[in-house]
Amino acid sequence: MVRAKIEGDHVYAAAYGHELTKYGIPVGHSNYASAYAVGLLLARRTLHKFGLADKYQGQTQVNGEDYNVEPIADGPRPLRAVLDTGLKRTSTGSRVFATLKGAVDGGIDIPHSVSRYVGYDGEGKKLKAEVLRQHIFGAHVAEHMRQLKDDDAATFERKFSRYIKAKIGADDVEKLYAKAHAAIRANPAPAAKKAQPADAKHKRFHKLKLTYKARKANVAQRKNVLVARSKAAESGESGADE
């Protein structure tokens, strides 16, 4: 969540897929359902920062229907934001719009159209809410797990090895995301950063800037080398003449 200012962009809040582990989603951090959860996390985290979390709860009963944040009668207006997709393709079903849906359901007012959500019927010009809901709760992942397990057990074990290791089955996926949504709403605060030890060594990707004294020493050293070479050349020429 970024605001452009004269002195530069100011980041108010950020959320990342790997943070979902804290909320009970240890795997699948790049799928559609997780993208929605990240958007929800960002929205709740931002609204808590501005003291609007209690006033704008968003869509607490997620049913896949379109939702728009409405201003409350007596109180501050909702926080309004604009989606910046950058270089991401804005095709229908893109995960970037899953993140947008999560942020809108989380209580942030973002101008949008349902035509980019998964489940939108281009011919009928209508959103199939149930299809979107299934993707929000990872039902499409669960269905793929069941089908692959029946058709090709070896491929299933390879593609879903992390799910198997975490003991997450197809029947657990929807409950997993539902619990994560509740946990995000209960505590969207980022984890506290661990203090770095005083003697911690950090990677450097550029050369360390030399001090004035060190630069003078380098120049003096190069001069001495040039003088020594010049004297050696002069003594060699003298020997040749003799």
N, C-alpha and C positions, 0 to 999 in steps of 0.2 A: 504494500500500500504506500504509494509514493505521491508526494506533492511537489510540483515544480515551483521553485522560488528563484529570485534574482541571483542569489549567491550559489545556486545549484539545487539539484534534487534532494529532497528530504524524505527519508524512509521512516514511516511511522510504525510499520509492523511488517513482519514477513512470516511465512509458514512454508515448511518443506515436507516432502513425502516421507523422509526418514523419521520425522517426528511422530508418525502414526504408530510406530512401535510402542511408544509410551501409552497410547490409547488402545492397545490390544490388537493392533494389526501388524504382525511381524513380517508379513510377506505381501507381495503384489502391490508394491508402492507406486507402480506406474500405470495401473489399469484405470478404467473409467470411474469405478466406485471410489478408488483412492483419490483420484483427482477431485471428485465432489467433496470428499472429506477434508482435503487440504483447503478448498475454498471455504468450507464451513469453519474450519479452524482459523483461517485468516480473518474472516468476518467477526467471529466472536472475540478474537484477540484484539482486533482494532476497536470494536465497540466498547470493550472493557477499558481500553486505554483512554477513550474519550468520555467515559462515564455514561454511555448510552445503552449498555447491555441489558439493563433491567427494563428500559423503556421500549426497546425494539428487540423482541425475542425472535422475530422472523417466523418461518414456517416450521413449527415444532412437530407437526404430524405430516411427515413426508409421504406424499401420495403420487408424485410425478406430475401433478397439475402445475400450470404456470402460476407464479406468485410474484406480486409486486408489493414493495414496501410502501405503506400509506402513512402519512404524517399523523401523529396523535393530536387530539383536540387541544389539550392544554399542556404544552411542553415543547421541547426543541424539535426542530425538523430532523428527519432521518439523514444519516451521513450518505452523501451522494458521491459516486465514483464512476469512472469511465474505464472500460476494459481496453487495455493496450495489448494487442496480440503480437506486436513486434513482427518477426518474420514467419510466425507460425501460420500455416494454412488454415483458412477459416471455412473449411468444408463441413457439411452437415455431419454430426456425429463426432467431431473432433473433441478430444479430451479438454481442450482449453475452455470449451463451453460447459463441460461438466464442472470445472472449477468455478466458472461464472455462476452456474446454478447453485452450487454450494454456498457461494458468497451471498447471493440473493436470498436464499432460504435462511442464511445466517443473520439477516437483518440489515443488509446494506442495499441502498437504492442504486441500482445499476441499469441504465437503459439497455434493453435487449429485445430480441425477437425469438419466438419459440422455433423458428424455422431452421435453427442450427442445432437444436437438441436432437440427440438420438431418439428415434421413434417418431420423428416428424414425417408425415405423409405428404410428399410433394404434389401428388396428383389431387388428393382430397383437400389439401391445404389445411390439415388438421394434425394436432399433436396427439399421438397415442400415449396417454399418460401412464398406462400400465407398463408399456415397454420401457419408458424412461425410468420408472420406479424400479424395475427389475435391474437395470444397469446401475442405478444409484446404490442398490444393496448387493451388487455382485452376483445376481442370480444367473447372469449370462456366463460368468466364470464357473459357477457350480454346475450348470448344465453341460458346459464343455468338459468339465472334469468327469462327470458321469458317462458321457458319450465316449470319451477317449479311453476311460478305464475299461469299458465293455468291448471296444473295437480294437484297441492296441495298448495292452498293458505296459509294454516296454517303453513306448513313447510317453505314456501317462507318467510313469515313474521318472522319466528323464525331464519332462517339462514341468512337472509339479513336485520335484524332489524337495524343494524347500517347504512346500505345504505338508508333504508327508513327514518331513523331519519335525515340523512344528505341530504335528498331529492334528491338522486341520482337514476335515473331510468336506465333501460337497454339501452335506446337510448343515455344516457349521458356518458357512460363509455369510449367509444373510444375517444370522444372529450376531456374528462378529462385527459387521458394520453397524448394525443397530446399536450395539453396546458402545461402539466407538463414538457414534454421534452423541449419545448421552454423556459419555465421558468428556468429550470436547466441550459440550455446553457447560458441564459442571466445573471444569478447570481448563480454560484455554491458555493459561499463562505459559510462556516458554520455560524450559528447564534452566535452572541457574547454571551459569558458566563456572567451570572449575578454575580456581585460582592457579595461575602458572607459578611454578617454583622460581625463586630468584635466579638460580643458575641454569634455567632452561635455555637450551640452544634452539634457535629458530633458523629455518632454511632461508638462505638469501639467494635471490634470483638476479642480483645485479652487483657489480663491484662496489666495494666499500669506498666511500669518498675519502680521499686523502686530506690530511691537514696541511696547512701552509708550510709547516716545518718539514713535513715528509716530502712535499713537492719540491722544496728548495734542495733537500738532500738528493733527490733523484736527478735534478738538473746538474748539481755539482758532480755527481757520479758520472753522468754522461759526458760532462766536460773533461773530466780526468781521463776517461777512456779515449776521447778524441785527441787529447794532448799526447797521450802515450803512443797512440798510433802514428801521429804526426812526427814525433821524435824518432820512432822506429824507422819510419820511411826516410827521414833525413839522414839517419846514420847509415842506412843501407845504400843510399845514393853516394855518400862520401866514400864508403868502402869500394864501390865500383869504380870511382874516379881514380883512386890510388892504384 
